[in-house]
Amino acid sequence: MDLYDAIHRRRDVRAEFTGEPVSDDALERVLAAAHAAPSVGHSQPWDFVLVRDPATLASFAAHVAHEREVFAADLSGERAETFARIKIEGVRESGLGVVVAYDPSRGGDQVLGRHAIADTGLYSTVLAVQNLWLAATAEGLGVGWVSFYREEVLRGLVGLPDGLRPVAWLCLGHVDRLQETPDLVRHGWRRGRPLSEAVHQERYRG
């Protein structure tokens, strides 16, 4: 698949997972793409925890469901009705979770390029997520980024040591299709923003 095709075909998948296992070869290629992401000071500050245990998947899905209820409690009217129609995760349906963790100690105390901006290591880890997502799309797989969780809960669930930050739980798996329109646009939660609004010449314009 052409890179630009993968970028524009990529979707945050929720309801389209088939449950078919991802082959070891495809998973290796996707993780290798993630591991090839650029990183500050070549620190490669990420780790990937692969989760397939049905009990762990069920525990995480239950935690996500609780956090969905917490969020929904602050909504009312049309916003609440719209959110009720949106599926926010495919944890059990995908059958494979990839927890992407950030280790700020990776690379030692003097990471080249991080002295002025502490978050560059975190940014690097998110670039690994993007690489993984695009590679999965090129493989015909779907990815869903689950963000309805408390970091301390996920850390304990997969045994991350103190100091490592769970940046993402990614549902990864085969899909029956990728939606043409992103879910949040399709359900009327939020419209897309045109490129022209995001581009500024020389200085930011309000």
C-alpha positions in Angstrom: 0.0 0.0 0.0 1.2 3.5 -0.9 2.2 5.5 2.2 -0.4 8.2 1.5 -3.1 5.6 1.0 -2.2 4.1 4.5 -2.3 7.6 6.1 -5.8 8.4 4.7 -7.2 4.8 5.1 -6.1 4.6 8.8 -9.0 4.5 11.2 -9.5 4.2 14.9 -11.3 0.8 14.9 -13.9 -0.2 17.4 -16.6 -2.5 16.0 -15.0 -4.0 13.0 -12.6 -6.6 14.5 -13.2 -10.2 13.4 -11.2 -11.9 16.2 -9.0 -13.8 13.7 -5.5 -14.1 15.2 -2.7 -11.9 13.7 0.1 -14.0 12.3 3.5 -14.0 14.0 5.1 -12.7 10.7 2.6 -9.8 10.4 2.9 -8.9 14.0 6.7 -8.9 13.8 6.6 -6.5 10.8 4.2 -4.1 12.5 6.3 -4.1 15.7 9.5 -3.6 13.7 7.9 -0.6 12.0 7.1 0.8 15.5 10.6 0.2 16.7 12.0 2.0 13.6 10.3 5.3 14.7 12.6 8.4 15.2 13.4 9.0 18.9 15.2 11.8 20.7 18.9 11.0 21.1 18.2 7.6 19.6 17.0 6.6 23.0 14.1 4.3 21.7 12.3 4.9 25.1 9.4 2.5 24.3 8.4 -1.0 25.3 5.5 -3.1 23.9 3.6 -5.5 26.1 1.5 -8.0 24.1 -1.7 -9.0 25.9 -3.7 -12.0 24.7 -4.9 -13.6 28.0 -8.8 -13.5 27.9 -8.9 -12.8 31.6 -6.6 -9.7 31.3 -8.6 -8.5 28.3 -11.9 -8.9 30.2 -10.4 -7.0 33.2 -9.3 -4.1 31.1 -12.6 -4.0 29.2 -14.4 -3.8 32.5 -12.2 -0.9 33.7 -12.8 0.9 30.4 -16.5 0.4 30.7 -16.4 2.0 34.2 -14.5 5.0 32.9 -17.0 5.4 30.1 -19.7 5.7 32.7 -17.7 8.3 34.5 -17.4 10.4 31.4 -21.0 9.8 30.4 -22.2 11.1 33.7 -21.0 14.6 32.8 -22.9 14.7 29.6 -26.5 15.7 29.0 -29.0 16.2 26.3 -28.0 15.7 22.7 -24.3 15.2 23.7 -25.3 12.3 26.0 -27.5 10.7 23.3 -24.7 11.0 20.7 -22.1 9.5 23.0 -24.4 6.6 23.9 -24.3 5.4 20.3 -20.5 5.5 20.1 -18.5 2.3 20.8 -15.3 3.2 22.4 -13.3 0.0 22.4 -12.8 -3.4 20.9 -10.6 -4.9 23.6 -12.1 -8.4 23.6 -13.1 -8.5 20.0 -9.6 -7.8 18.7 -8.1 -10.5 20.8 -4.7 -8.7 21.1 -3.8 -5.7 23.0 -0.5 -3.8 22.6 0.4 -1.7 25.6 2.9 0.9 24.6 4.9 2.1 27.5 7.3 5.1 27.9 10.5 4.7 30.0 12.0 8.2 30.7 15.2 6.6 32.1 16.0 5.0 28.7 19.1 6.5 27.3 20.5 7.5 30.7 20.6 10.9 32.4 21.9 12.9 29.4 19.7 12.1 26.4 20.9 14.2 23.5 18.2 16.7 22.6 16.1 16.3 25.7 17.8 18.8 28.0 15.4 21.7 27.1 12.2 19.8 26.4 11.6 17.0 28.8 8.6 15.6 26.9 10.6 14.7 23.7 10.9 11.2 25.0 7.1 11.0 25.3 6.7 12.5 21.8 9.1 9.8 20.5 6.9 7.0 22.0 3.8 8.5 20.3 5.8 8.4 17.0 6.2 4.6 17.5 2.4 4.4 18.0 1.9 6.2 14.6 4.4 3.9 12.9 2.7 0.8 14.3 -0.7 2.1 13.2 0.3 2.9 9.6 2.1 -0.5 9.3 -0.9 -2.3 10.6 -3.1 -0.4 8.0 -0.7 -1.5 5.2 -1.0 -5.1 6.4 -4.8 -4.9 6.2 -5.2 -4.9 10.0 -7.1 -2.5 12.3 -6.0 -0.6 15.3 -8.0 1.0 18.0 -6.4 3.4 20.6 -8.2 3.0 23.9 -7.9 6.1 26.1 -10.6 5.5 28.7 -8.4 4.2 31.5 -6.4 5.3 34.5 -2.7 4.9 34.1 -2.2 3.3 37.5 -4.8 0.6 36.7 -3.2 -0.3 33.4 0.3 -0.2 34.9 -0.8 -2.8 37.5 -2.7 -4.9 35.1 0.3 -5.6 32.9 3.0 -5.3 35.5 4.8 -2.2 34.5 7.4 -1.1 37.0 7.3 2.2 38.7 8.6 4.9 36.4 7.2 3.5 33.2 4.2 5.3 31.8 1.5 3.4 29.8 1.0 5.7 26.8 -1.5 3.6 24.9 -3.5 0.4 24.8 -3.8 -0.5 21.2 -6.4 -3.1 20.1 -4.8 -4.8 17.1 -6.4 -7.3 14.8 -8.1 -8.4 11.6 -11.1 -6.4 10.5 -14.0 -7.0 8.2 -13.6 -3.4 6.8 -12.2 0.0 7.6 -14.9 2.7 7.7 -14.7 5.4 5.0 -15.6 8.1 7.5 -14.0 8.3 11.0 -16.4 7.1 13.7 -16.6 10.4 15.6 -17.5 12.2 12.4 -20.0 9.5 11.3 -21.8 9.7 14.6 -21.9 13.4 14.7 -19.6 13.9 17.7 -17.1 16.2 16.0 -16.5 17.4 12.4 -13.1 17.4 10.8 -11.0 20.5 10.6 -9.8 21.7 7.1 -6.0 21.9 6.6 -6.4 25.6 5.7 -7.4 26.4 9.3 -4.3 24.6 10.7 -1.6 26.3 8.4 -0.2 29.7 9.4 2.4 31.7 7.6 5.3 33.2 9.6 3.2 33.8 12.7 0.1 32.3 14.3 -3.1 34.0 13.3 -6.1 33.7 15.6 
